[in-house]
Amino acid sequence: MDARPLLFAMSFDFAVFTQLAFQYGPFFFSLLYLYSLSRWAWTKYHQALSVPVENPHRSSAVQVGCYVFVASFVVGILLTLAACVWWWRYRPTKFVFAGRIVGLHSYEEVSFPDMYTKHEDRPAMVYQPDQLHNQRFMLVQDKPFRNGQIFEVDFGKKGNDDISRLEIAYQDEEDDSSYVVHFDPKTKTNSLMKDGPTQTGFLNMFQSTAVYAQDSMPVDEGKSNPSRFGSKTTQPDVVLDSLQDGKTSVGVKIRILRSLSNEHVSSDTNYLFNETSSEPLLVTIIDLSRYSDPQVASLAGDFLRTNNVTELVVKAVTSHDANRRRMGEMAFRHLDDRSAMMVIAWLSTETPTEAAVLRDAGNRLQVAGVFSPQGDRYYLAATWNRSNPQSVSCLAHLFNGALLTDRTLRDEEGLMERLDKRIVYWYDKNWTYSMRDGILKCGGIPRYMSLRALNSLSQ
């Protein structure tokens, strides 16, 4: 009997075996040798032993069968050891790096290449102008993450085509890390920083302060009507239309301010002091330097510093043109305290009379816009003496008539007697000007509130 057919009579499906080999590696071969080849070799060895002794091929068949069995068994054991070592060091598990970027505004967008993401709205807060949200991310890979391994995140603002490439570094000891987008006014770049202690929302933390506001957006036709420009501008009307419109997105504001920051102007450039349907463009830029978005505020501040806003205002208020002087005085009222003091100091030596006119601090209008999806809001805080009945009554009439409320005048007076501060807002600067004047006439003290000032009240 020929023993060779006994040893090699085995059929293979190479396509299936190849796929299994690539999929399972040393695990597949260890099972192949121990379960299949060793059993097959042992069967053939026993078959060789059953060959009659007088068969001349018996001894060689027994010897070959023994060698094949021993070899397949030893190789199977070695492959099992290799598979165990591989599994111990590089076991096929999934490694996950998860975290979140917190406190994103509705106009801010992030994109995570090759990551799983989930949008997560933050709990709504009373009188919160914008719906903040978190963006969760999760990265999965089949090998351990390295300490300090960098992952990239794309960040942008609606209306602005510029995309910032931010970086997240993996740290071994961290679990579900939280990051916030930070804008550096010195480098003009955005970056991700570790989130500090959770900050509570503003305006909902007031205890002795009541906040009342109008809830619907009024129709404000003709706010940026180019036909009301004082003279032909050297800049496209779209700049004035968009930058002075409170409904303009943050990204568009950034794009316009960047284009303006590339130009050096002088006090003779008409478009900065032209009286539009709302206000001179210089006043708009001054107010934007206090805007709630740090990038907008930084770009507006850079424009004012580059073009020496104090010199522009000084030249305007000392101009022989009465309209230019009026526009200069309006810009002065919107300056920050330091710039206003510099203007007063210069005028005190040159034109003391004009300096005396501008020195009235009660006429200061340090307006600070706060973004909301319905349009920029302008917050105004009012404080008063509760022990002054005339002031309380006057302010009660003012607030009851100017705010959307279901309270009667008597209820309003009772509320005013219990409080000494209120914060109101609206979407139009002129509304806040009228409200401010009314608060002053009633003996109260008005003060414009920036987003930073609002947040400080909740700490």
Secondary structure, DSSP 8 states (H G I E B T S, - for coil): --SHHHHH-----HHHHHHHHHHHTHHHHHHIIIIIIHHHHHHHHHHHHTS-TT-TTHHHHHHHHHHHHHHHHHHHHHHHHHHHHHHHHH-S--EEEEEEEEEE-TTEEEE-TT-EEEEEE----TT-SS--EEEEEEEEESS---TT-EEEEEEEETT----EEEEEE--TT-SSEEEEEEEETTTTEEEEEE--S----SSSS-SS-EE----S----TTTT-GGG-SS--SS-HHHHHHHT-TTS-HHHHHHHHHHHHTS---TT-HHHH---SS--HHHHHHHHTT-SSHHHHHHHHHHHHHTTHHHHHHHHHT-S-HHHHHHHHHHHHTS-HHHHHHHHHHHHHH-HHHHHHHT-GGG-----EE--TTS-EEEEEEE--TT-HHHHHHHHHHHHHHS-----HHHHHHHHHH-SEEEEEES-HHHHHHHHHHHHHTT-EEEEE-HHHHHHHT-
